[in-house]
Amino acid sequence: MNRNYLHTNISRLMTHLKFLSLIFVLLITFSSCQKTTTHESKFIIQKGVNLSHWLSQDFGWEPKYTYIKESDIQFIDSLGFDHVRIPIDEQEIWDEQGKLIDPAVKHLLACLDWCMKYDLRAIVDLHIIRSHHFNAENEGGRNTLWNDTVAQQHFVNLWIELSKLLSKYPTSHVAYELLNEAVAPSADDWNNLFGKALAAVRKLEPTRVIVIGSNMWQTVQNVPLLKLPDNDTNLIISFHFYSPLLLTHYKASWTPLKYFNGKVSYPGLVISQKDLKNYTDTASEAARNMVQELAEPYNKERMRNMIKPAIEFAKSKNLPLYCGEFGCLPTVPRTDRLAYYKDLISIFNEEGIAYANWEYKGDFGIYFFDNIKLKSLNPDTALINILLGKNN
């Protein structure tokens, strides 16, 4: 073979290989840039916990501003959770004159800074405002938000102020939830009000991720009644799940079911047919309405079917679905309680639903809780593993 011919072809081959190598490097670089851009512009969550009873519903279990510390955020991150939901109340952040309460704001911002440090996402949830409490009906209060236009504009103004305060945080790490568990007279009342708040925030932050829950305590069956803007892709649809309430809130003093003295179990019939009849005959109308669903067994597939309308609605809107609260009190027998959590987490993971357990500390929390001293004790490792999907 001619040496010059061989040399020439080898040179050409090397040139082609160098060119192909360059193309390969460019493709890899472009692909990496694409992934990084996507990651940086998206608020991506899967499993989290609620930082309750701190800047919201403070019951005095611990000194307020040491209840959540940097070590708590570090611990949550070390377990494997990827986000926290931070409930805040108007009365905790603003005084009666509408002025920001400096220590509270300082701690909220510090918590968000800690989340940034440990690469945790955070949802700032406006939990209770002076004109609206999700449990007003059971606590002797009255919501004025739905028939008072001044209160409605005030609600919008709260979000304008929060947006200005929090807009410095990247959209990849901080999201806003407009209102926890709206209890409006109709779905349209809630749709109209959150639409005004959403529009106000969008003028200031066009790409901030906003979490919007369904009406009537964020119940799953009301998710399809949400009216969302078609062109806003930076939304997360939210529901809460505490069904069946007689199980998850067994002996809870703040519900009409507190007087039930029978036994509860899961899976299967939550209470016996005899207890169901006795309780239905003697309970208040509100309690009777809550126990009607207990005539049939509860199990994983029943709960999945309950959630399915929300799953289908979220798919139709091409938006993520999020269960921002769920939980079961430790008053339930432990084996049954953990079985309930395990089934629910399996559903979330199988259906691609992000979730945040109610709660971090407290009687629903991921710590054992002393109901006498009202104090969180040691971490509940079995519950934590279930919440992280390690036992599914």
Secondary structure, 3 states (H helix, E strand, C coil): CCHHHHHHHHHHHHHHHHHHHHHHHHHHHHHHHHHHHHHHHCCCCCEEEECCCCCCCCCCCCCHHHCCCHHHHHHHHHHCCCEEEEEEEHHHHECCCCCECHHHHHHHHHHHHHHHHCCCEEEEEEEEECCECCCHHHCCCCCCCCCCHHHHHHHHHHHHHHHHHHCCCCCCCEEEECCCCCCCCCHHHHHHHHHHHHHHHHHHCCCCCEEEECHHHHCHHHHHHCCCCCCCCCEEEEEEECCCHHHHCCCCCCCHHHHCCCCCCCCECCCCHHHHHHHHHHCCHHHHHHHHHHHCCECHHHHHHHHHHHHHHHHHHCCCEEEEEECCCCCCCHHHHHHHHHHHHHHHHHHCCEEEECCCCCCCCCEEEECCCCEEEEECHHHHHHHCCCCC
